[in-house]
C-alpha cells in the first residue's frame, strides 16, 4: 500500500498525532489497494495482476 495516513508517520507521531485522530483517513487506509502501474509493465505482468485480483475478489 503506498498511501499511509500522514498523521501515522513517525514525524507526526512525535508531534502528538495518534491513530484514531482521523478515522476517515484510517478507514480509507484499511480499505484501499494500490495496483502496480508503471511504464515498463509488460502485458504478461498485467495478465498476472488481473489473474491475482480475480483469485482474491471472485
PDB file with SEQRES, HELIX, SHEET and CRYST1 records, atoms N, CA, C and O in Angstrom:
SEQRES   1 A   58  UNK UNK UNK UNK UNK UNK UNK UNK UNK UNK UNK UNK UNK          
SEQRES   2 A   58  UNK UNK UNK UNK UNK UNK UNK UNK UNK UNK UNK UNK UNK          
SEQRES   3 A   58  UNK UNK UNK UNK UNK UNK UNK UNK UNK UNK UNK UNK UNK          
SEQRES   4 A   58  UNK UNK UNK UNK UNK UNK UNK UNK UNK UNK UNK UNK UNK          
SEQRES   5 A   58  UNK UNK UNK UNK UNK UNK                                      
HELIX    1 AA1 UNK A    6  UNK A    8  5                                   3    
HELIX    2 AA2 UNK A   10  UNK A   14  1                                   5    
HELIX    3 AA3 UNK A   23  UNK A   31  1                                   9    
HELIX    4 AA4 UNK A   43  UNK A   57  1                                  15    
CRYST1    1.000    1.000    1.000  90.00  90.00  90.00 P 1           1          
ATOM      1  N   UNK A   1       0.836  -1.158   0.000  1.00  0.00           N  
ATOM      2  CA  UNK A   1       0.000   0.000   0.000  1.00  0.00           C  
ATOM      3  C   UNK A   1       0.889   1.232   0.000  1.00  0.00           C  
ATOM      4  O   UNK A   1       1.787   1.353   0.833  1.00  0.00           O  
ATOM      5  N   UNK A   2       0.650   2.121  -0.906  1.00  0.00           N  
ATOM      6  CA  UNK A   2       1.513   3.302  -0.937  1.00  0.00           C  
ATOM      7  C   UNK A   2       0.934   4.483  -0.161  1.00  0.00           C  
ATOM      8  O   UNK A   2       1.652   5.438   0.135  1.00  0.00           O  
ATOM      9  N   UNK A   3      -0.358   4.427   0.170  1.00  0.00           N  
ATOM     10  CA  UNK A   3      -0.936   5.526   0.937  1.00  0.00           C  
ATOM     11  C   UNK A   3      -0.945   5.150   2.413  1.00  0.00           C  
ATOM     12  O   UNK A   3      -1.566   4.162   2.804  1.00  0.00           O  
ATOM     13  N   UNK A   4      -0.277   5.914   3.205  1.00  0.00           N  
ATOM     14  CA  UNK A   4      -0.296   5.742   4.652  1.00  0.00           C  
ATOM     15  C   UNK A   4      -0.689   7.095   5.231  1.00  0.00           C  
ATOM     16  O   UNK A   4      -0.069   8.105   4.898  1.00  0.00           O  
ATOM     17  N   UNK A   5      -1.707   7.138   6.092  1.00  0.00           N  
ATOM     18  CA  UNK A   5      -2.140   8.432   6.613  1.00  0.00           C  
ATOM     19  C   UNK A   5      -0.978   9.235   7.197  1.00  0.00           C  
ATOM     20  O   UNK A   5      -0.158   8.706   7.947  1.00  0.00           O  
ATOM     21  N   UNK A   6      -0.922  10.492   6.850  1.00  0.00           N  
ATOM     22  CA  UNK A   6       0.188  11.358   7.255  1.00  0.00           C  
ATOM     23  C   UNK A   6       0.358  11.377   8.769  1.00  0.00           C  
ATOM     24  O   UNK A   6       1.483  11.359   9.269  1.00  0.00           O  
ATOM     25  N   UNK A   7      -0.741  11.411   9.492  1.00  0.00           N  
ATOM     26  CA  UNK A   7      -0.638  11.528  10.949  1.00  0.00           C  
ATOM     27  C   UNK A   7      -0.054  10.274  11.612  1.00  0.00           C  
ATOM     28  O   UNK A   7       0.239  10.285  12.808  1.00  0.00           O  
ATOM     29  N   UNK A   8       0.115   9.204  10.847  1.00  0.00           N  
ATOM     30  CA  UNK A   8       0.697   7.982  11.415  1.00  0.00           C  
ATOM     31  C   UNK A   8       2.191   7.868  11.126  1.00  0.00           C  
ATOM     32  O   UNK A   8       2.841   6.926  11.577  1.00  0.00           O  
ATOM     33  N   UNK A   9       2.729   8.813  10.384  1.00  0.00           N  
ATOM     34  CA  UNK A   9       4.159   8.820  10.095  1.00  0.00           C  
ATOM     35  C   UNK A   9       4.930   9.197  11.372  1.00  0.00           C  
ATOM     36  O   UNK A   9       4.440   9.978  12.188  1.00  0.00           O  
ATOM     37  N   UNK A  10       6.131   8.642  11.537  1.00  0.00           N  
ATOM     38  CA  UNK A  10       6.903   8.900  12.763  1.00  0.00           C  
ATOM     39  C   UNK A  10       7.052  10.382  13.114  1.00  0.00           C  
ATOM     40  O   UNK A  10       6.934  10.753  14.282  1.00  0.00           O  
ATOM     41  N   UNK A  11       7.307  11.224  12.123  1.00  0.00           N  
ATOM     42  CA  UNK A  11       7.480  12.652  12.394  1.00  0.00           C  
ATOM     43  C   UNK A  11       6.236  13.228  13.078  1.00  0.00           C  
ATOM     44  O   UNK A  11       6.340  13.943  14.074  1.00  0.00           O  
ATOM     45  N   UNK A  12       5.062  12.906  12.531  1.00  0.00           N  
ATOM     46  CA  UNK A  12       3.824  13.448  13.078  1.00  0.00           C  
ATOM     47  C   UNK A  12       3.439  12.778  14.397  1.00  0.00           C  
ATOM     48  O   UNK A  12       2.784  13.388  15.242  1.00  0.00           O  
ATOM     49  N   UNK A  13       3.845  11.534  14.565  1.00  0.00           N  
ATOM     50  CA  UNK A  13       3.624  10.862  15.849  1.00  0.00           C  
ATOM     51  C   UNK A  13       4.401  11.601  16.949  1.00  0.00           C  
ATOM     52  O   UNK A  13       3.917  11.740  18.072  1.00  0.00           O  
ATOM     53  N   UNK A  14       5.618  12.076  16.612  1.00  0.00           N  
ATOM     54  CA  UNK A  14       6.415  12.831  17.583  1.00  0.00           C  
ATOM     55  C   UNK A  14       5.750  14.162  17.941  1.00  0.00           C  
ATOM     56  O   UNK A  14       5.987  14.711  19.017  1.00  0.00           O  
ATOM     57  N   UNK A  15       4.921  14.672  17.036  1.00  0.00           N  
ATOM     58  CA  UNK A  15       4.210  15.925  17.288  1.00  0.00           C  
ATOM     59  C   UNK A  15       2.932  15.699  18.097  1.00  0.00           C  
ATOM     60  O   UNK A  15       2.248  16.653  18.467  1.00  0.00           O  
ATOM     61  N   UNK A  16       2.615  14.431  18.368  1.00  0.00           N  
ATOM     62  CA  UNK A  16       1.458  14.140  19.203  1.00  0.00           C  
ATOM     63  C   UNK A  16       0.254  13.562  18.491  1.00  0.00           C  
ATOM     64  O   UNK A  16      -0.747  13.237  19.129  1.00  0.00           O  
ATOM     65  N   UNK A  17       0.338  13.428  17.165  1.00  0.00           N  
ATOM     66  CA  UNK A  17      -0.776  12.816  16.443  1.00  0.00           C  
ATOM     67  C   UNK A  17      -0.794  11.320  16.725  1.00  0.00           C  
ATOM     68  O   UNK A  17       0.259  10.703  16.882  1.00  0.00           O  
ATOM     69  N   UNK A  18      -1.982  10.739  16.789  1.00  0.00           N  
ATOM     70  CA  UNK A  18      -2.131   9.324  17.114  1.00  0.00           C  
ATOM     71  C   UNK A  18      -3.161   8.664  16.205  1.00  0.00           C  
ATOM     72  O   UNK A  18      -3.997   9.327  15.591  1.00  0.00           O  
ATOM     73  N   UNK A  19      -3.073   7.328  16.140  1.00  0.00           N  
ATOM     74  CA  UNK A  19      -4.118   6.556  15.470  1.00  0.00           C  
ATOM     75  C   UNK A  19      -5.431   6.898  16.159  1.00  0.00           C  
ATOM     76  O   UNK A  19      -5.497   6.989  17.385  1.00  0.00           O  
ATOM     77  N   UNK A  20      -6.460   7.084  15.368  1.00  0.00           N  
ATOM     78  CA  UNK A  20      -7.766   7.443  15.908  1.00  0.00           C  
ATOM     79  C   UNK A  20      -8.076   8.921  15.764  1.00  0.00           C  
ATOM     80  O   UNK A  20      -9.232   9.323  15.896  1.00  0.00           O  
ATOM     81  N   UNK A  21      -7.070   9.732  15.496  1.00  0.00           N  
ATOM     82  CA  UNK A  21      -7.286  11.175  15.348  1.00  0.00           C  
ATOM     83  C   UNK A  21      -8.061  11.514  14.073  1.00  0.00           C  
ATOM     84  O   UNK A  21      -8.823  12.481  14.046  1.00  0.00           O  
ATOM     85  N   UNK A  22      -7.869  10.729  13.031  1.00  0.00           N  
ATOM     86  CA  UNK A  22      -8.516  10.977  11.736  1.00  0.00           C  
ATOM     87  C   UNK A  22      -9.132   9.672  11.238  1.00  0.00           C  
ATOM     88  O   UNK A  22      -8.563   9.014  10.366  1.00  0.00           O  
ATOM     89  N   UNK A  23     -10.280   9.295  11.778  1.00  0.00           N  
ATOM     90  CA  UNK A  23     -10.860   7.988  11.472  1.00  0.00           C  
ATOM     91  C   UNK A  23     -11.193   7.759   9.997  1.00  0.00           C  
ATOM     92  O   UNK A  23     -11.094   6.629   9.520  1.00  0.00           O  
ATOM     93  N   UNK A  24     -11.578   8.786   9.279  1.00  0.00           N  
ATOM     94  CA  UNK A  24     -11.902   8.593   7.857  1.00  0.00           C  
ATOM     95  C   UNK A  24     -10.645   8.280   7.043  1.00  0.00           C  
ATOM     96  O   UNK A  24     -10.683   7.429   6.155  1.00  0.00           O  
ATOM     97  N   UNK A  25      -9.548   8.948   7.333  1.00  0.00           N  
ATOM     98  CA  UNK A  25      -8.284   8.650   6.648  1.00  0.00           C  
ATOM     99  C   UNK A  25      -7.832   7.224   6.974  1.00  0.00           C  
ATOM    100  O   UNK A  25      -7.320   6.516   6.107  1.00  0.00           O  
ATOM    101  N   UNK A  26      -8.022   6.816   8.213  1.00  0.00           N  
ATOM    102  CA  UNK A  26      -7.633   5.471   8.627  1.00  0.00           C  
ATOM    103  C   UNK A  26      -8.537   4.417   8.001  1.00  0.00           C  
ATOM    104  O   UNK A  26      -8.073   3.332   7.650  1.00  0.00           O  
ATOM    105  N   UNK A  27      -9.808   4.722   7.859  1.00  0.00           N  
ATOM    106  CA  UNK A  27     -10.747   3.813   7.191  1.00  0.00           C  
ATOM    107  C   UNK A  27     -10.340   3.613   5.730  1.00  0.00           C  
ATOM    108  O   UNK A  27     -10.330   2.491   5.223  1.00  0.00           O  
ATOM    109  N   UNK A  28     -10.008   4.711   5.071  1.00  0.00           N  
ATOM    110  CA  UNK A  28      -9.553   4.622   3.681  1.00  0.00           C  
ATOM    111  C   UNK A  28      -8.282   3.779   3.592  1.00  0.00           C  
ATOM    112  O   UNK A  28      -8.162   2.932   2.707  1.00  0.00           O  
ATOM    113  N   UNK A  29      -7.352   3.999   4.485  1.00  0.00           N  
ATOM    114  CA  UNK A  29      -6.092   3.262   4.519  1.00  0.00           C  
ATOM    115  C   UNK A  29      -6.330   1.754   4.640  1.00  0.00           C  
ATOM    116  O   UNK A  29      -5.652   0.962   3.985  1.00  0.00           O  
ATOM    117  N   UNK A  30      -7.280   1.366   5.465  1.00  0.00           N  
ATOM    118  CA  UNK A  30      -7.556  -0.057   5.667  1.00  0.00           C  
ATOM    119  C   UNK A  30      -8.251  -0.698   4.476  1.00  0.00           C  
ATOM    120  O   UNK A  30      -8.194  -1.917   4.314  1.00  0.00           O  
ATOM    121  N   UNK A  31      -8.909   0.103   3.635  1.00  0.00           N  
ATOM    122  CA  UNK A  31      -9.697  -0.483   2.556  1.00  0.00           C  
ATOM    123  C   UNK A  31      -9.121  -0.268   1.155  1.00  0.00           C  
ATOM    124  O   UNK A  31      -9.551  -0.932   0.212  1.00  0.00           O  
ATOM    125  N   UNK A  32      -8.174   0.630   0.999  1.00  0.00           N  
ATOM    126  CA  UNK A  32      -7.626   0.939  -0.324  1.00  0.00           C  
ATOM    127  C   UNK A  32      -6.585  -0.093  -0.751  1.00  0.00           C  
ATOM    128  O   UNK A  32      -5.958  -0.755   0.077  1.00  0.00           O  
ATOM    129  N   UNK A  33      -6.426  -0.207  -2.047  1.00  0.00           N  
ATOM    130  CA  UNK A  33      -5.445  -1.128  -2.595  1.00  0.00           C  
ATOM    131  C   UNK A  33      -4.696  -0.413  -3.725  1.00  0.00           C  
ATOM    132  O   UNK A  33      -5.313   0.239  -4.567  1.00  0.00           O  
ATOM    133  N   UNK A  34      -3.393  -0.536  -3.740  1.00  0.00           N  
ATOM    134  CA  UNK A  34      -2.589   0.047  -4.810  1.00  0.00           C  
ATOM    135  C   UNK A  34      -2.246  -1.044  -5.818  1.00  0.00           C  
ATOM    136  O   UNK A  34      -1.830  -2.142  -5.448  1.00  0.00           O  
ATOM    137  N   UNK A  35      -2.423  -0.730  -7.072  1.00  0.00           N  
ATOM    138  CA  UNK A  35      -2.079  -1.677  -8.130  1.00  0.00           C  
ATOM    139  C   UNK A  35      -0.793  -1.223  -8.814  1.00  0.00           C  
ATOM    140  O   UNK A  35      -0.541  -0.024  -8.934  1.00  0.00           O  
ATOM    141  N   UNK A  36       0.009  -2.168  -9.258  1.00  0.00           N  
ATOM    142  CA  UNK A  36       1.228  -1.797  -9.981  1.00  0.00           C  
ATOM    143  C   UNK A  36       0.875  -1.033 -11.263  1.00  0.00           C  
ATOM    144  O   UNK A  36       0.010  -1.453 -12.031  1.00  0.00           O  
ATOM    145  N   UNK A  37       1.538   0.056 -11.471  1.00  0.00           N  
ATOM    146  CA  UNK A  37       1.305   0.857 -12.660  1.00  0.00           C  
ATOM    147  C   UNK A  37       2.581   1.628 -12.965  1.00  0.00           C  
ATOM    148  O   UNK A  37       2.952   2.553 -12.243  1.00  0.00           O  
ATOM    149  N   UNK A  38       3.234   1.240 -14.025  1.00  0.00           N  
ATOM    150  CA  UNK A  38       4.458   1.931 -14.423  1.00  0.00           C  
ATOM    151  C   UNK A  38       4.725   1.667 -15.894  1.00  0.00           C  
ATOM    152  O   UNK A  38       4.164   0.738 -16.475  1.00  0.00           O  
ATOM    153  N   UNK A  39       5.565   2.468 -16.486  1.00  0.00           N  
ATOM    154  CA  UNK A  39       5.810   2.448 -17.929  1.00  0.00           C  
ATOM    155  C   UNK A  39       6.239   1.080 -18.440  1.00  0.00           C  
ATOM    156  O   UNK A  39       5.779   0.653 -19.499  1.00  0.00           O  
ATOM    157  N   UNK A  40       7.103   0.387 -17.720  1.00  0.00           N  
ATOM    158  CA  UNK A  40       7.656  -0.879 -18.187  1.00  0.00           C  
ATOM    159  C   UNK A  40       6.804  -2.105 -17.895  1.00  0.00           C  
ATOM    160  O   UNK A  40       7.269  -3.230 -18.082  1.00  0.00           O  
ATOM    161  N   UNK A  41       5.575  -1.916 -17.444  1.00  0.00           N  
ATOM    162  CA  UNK A  41       4.698  -3.043 -17.124  1.00  0.00           C  
ATOM    163  C   UNK A  41       4.364  -3.801 -18.408  1.00  0.00           C  
ATOM    164  O   UNK A  41       3.762  -3.246 -19.327  1.00  0.00           O  
ATOM    165  N   UNK A  42       4.753  -5.053 -18.461  1.00  0.00           N  
ATOM    166  CA  UNK A  42       4.522  -5.840 -19.674  1.00  0.00           C  
ATOM    167  C   UNK A  42       3.103  -6.390 -19.696  1.00  0.00           C  
ATOM    168  O   UNK A  42       2.405  -6.388 -18.683  1.00  0.00           O  
ATOM    169  N   UNK A  43       2.696  -6.853 -20.850  1.00  0.00           N  
ATOM    170  CA  UNK A  43       1.374  -7.466 -20.961  1.00  0.00           C  
ATOM    171  C   UNK A  43       1.281  -8.714 -20.089  1.00  0.00           C  
ATOM    172  O   UNK A  43       0.231  -8.988 -19.508  1.00  0.00           O  
ATOM    173  N   UNK A  44       2.368  -9.470 -19.994  1.00  0.00           N  
ATOM    174  CA  UNK A  44       2.397 -10.652 -19.127  1.00  0.00           C  
ATOM    175  C   UNK A  44       2.225 -10.247 -17.663  1.00  0.00           C  
ATOM    176  O   UNK A  44       1.522 -10.918 -16.907  1.00  0.00           O  
ATOM    177  N   UNK A  45       2.872  -9.144 -17.264  1.00  0.00           N  
ATOM    178  CA  UNK A  45       2.707  -8.635 -15.906  1.00  0.00           C  
ATOM    179  C   UNK A  45       1.249  -8.243 -15.657  1.00  0.00           C  
ATOM    180  O   UNK A  45       0.685  -8.542 -14.604  1.00  0.00           O  
ATOM    181  N   UNK A  46       0.660  -7.580 -16.630  1.00  0.00           N  
ATOM    182  CA  UNK A  46      -0.735  -7.169 -16.499  1.00  0.00           C  
ATOM    183  C   UNK A  46      -1.642  -8.386 -16.337  1.00  0.00           C  
ATOM    184  O   UNK A  46      -2.547  -8.388 -15.503  1.00  0.00           O  
ATOM    185  N   UNK A  47      -1.395  -9.411 -17.135  1.00  0.00           N  
ATOM    186  CA  UNK A  47      -2.195 -10.632 -17.037  1.00  0.00           C  
ATOM    187  C   UNK A  47      -2.061 -11.260 -15.651  1.00  0.00           C  
ATOM    188  O   UNK A  47      -3.050 -11.707 -15.068  1.00  0.00           O  
ATOM    189  N   UNK A  48      -0.852 -11.292 -15.133  1.00  0.00           N  
ATOM    190  CA  UNK A  48      -0.618 -11.870 -13.805  1.00  0.00           C  
ATOM    191  C   UNK A  48      -1.350 -11.060 -12.726  1.00  0.00           C  
ATOM    192  O   UNK A  48      -1.914 -11.633 -11.794  1.00  0.00           O  
ATOM    193  N   UNK A  49      -1.338  -9.752 -12.852  1.00  0.00           N  
ATOM    194  CA  UNK A  49      -2.031  -8.890 -11.894  1.00  0.00           C  
ATOM    195  C   UNK A  49      -3.535  -9.132 -11.950  1.00  0.00           C  
ATOM    196  O   UNK A  49      -4.190  -9.273 -10.918  1.00  0.00           O  
ATOM    197  N   UNK A  50      -4.069  -9.177 -13.151  1.00  0.00           N  
ATOM    198  CA  UNK A  50      -5.512  -9.400 -13.318  1.00  0.00           C  
ATOM    199  C   UNK A  50      -5.907 -10.765 -12.750  1.00  0.00           C  
ATOM    200  O   UNK A  50      -6.920 -10.875 -12.059  1.00  0.00           O  
ATOM    201  N   UNK A  51      -5.129 -11.790 -13.031  1.00  0.00           N  
ATOM    202  CA  UNK A  51      -5.446 -13.121 -12.510  1.00  0.00           C  
ATOM    203  C   UNK A  51      -5.375 -13.140 -10.991  1.00  0.00           C  
ATOM    204  O   UNK A  51      -6.211 -13.772 -10.345  1.00  0.00           O  
ATOM    205  N   UNK A  52      -4.422 -12.478 -10.424  1.00  0.00           N  
ATOM    206  CA  UNK A  52      -4.293 -12.414  -8.960  1.00  0.00           C  
ATOM    207  C   UNK A  52      -5.510 -11.707  -8.353  1.00  0.00           C  
ATOM    208  O   UNK A  52      -6.048 -12.149  -7.338  1.00  0.00           O  
ATOM    209  N   UNK A  53      -5.936 -10.612  -8.977  1.00  0.00           N  
ATOM    210  CA  UNK A  53      -7.109  -9.905  -8.483  1.00  0.00           C  
ATOM    211  C   UNK A  53      -8.358 -10.770  -8.590  1.00  0.00           C  
ATOM    212  O   UNK A  53      -9.197 -10.773  -7.689  1.00  0.00           O  
ATOM    213  N   UNK A  54      -8.478 -11.492  -9.678  1.00  0.00           N  
ATOM    214  CA  UNK A  54      -9.645 -12.370  -9.833  1.00  0.00           C  
ATOM    215  C   UNK A  54      -9.692 -13.427  -8.742  1.00  0.00           C  
ATOM    216  O   UNK A  54     -10.762 -13.728  -8.213  1.00  0.00           O  
ATOM    217  N   UNK A  55      -8.542 -13.990  -8.404  1.00  0.00           N  
ATOM    218  CA  UNK A  55      -8.491 -15.004  -7.344  1.00  0.00           C  
ATOM    219  C   UNK A  55      -8.926 -14.408  -6.000  1.00  0.00           C  
ATOM    220  O   UNK A  55      -9.618 -15.057  -5.215  1.00  0.00           O  
ATOM    221  N   UNK A  56      -8.515 -13.184  -5.755  1.00  0.00           N  
ATOM    222  CA  UNK A  56      -8.827 -12.529  -4.483  1.00  0.00           C  
ATOM    223  C   UNK A  56     -10.282 -12.071  -4.419  1.00  0.00           C  
ATOM    224  O   UNK A  56     -10.942 -12.237  -3.393  1.00  0.00           O  
ATOM    225  N   UNK A  57     -10.783 -11.496  -5.512  1.00  0.00           N  
ATOM    226  CA  UNK A  57     -12.080 -10.844  -5.487  1.00  0.00           C  
ATOM    227  C   UNK A  57     -13.263 -11.729  -5.886  1.00  0.00           C  
ATOM    228  O   UNK A  57     -14.406 -11.425  -5.542  1.00  0.00           O  
ATOM    229  N   UNK A  58     -13.002 -12.796  -6.591  1.00  0.00           N  
ATOM    230  CA  UNK A  58     -14.141 -13.621  -7.064  1.00  0.00           C  
ATOM    231  C   UNK A  58     -14.298 -14.882  -6.272  1.00  0.00           C  
ATOM    232  O   UNK A  58     -15.201 -15.673  -6.544  1.00  0.00           O  
TER     233      UNK A  58                                                      
END                                                                             
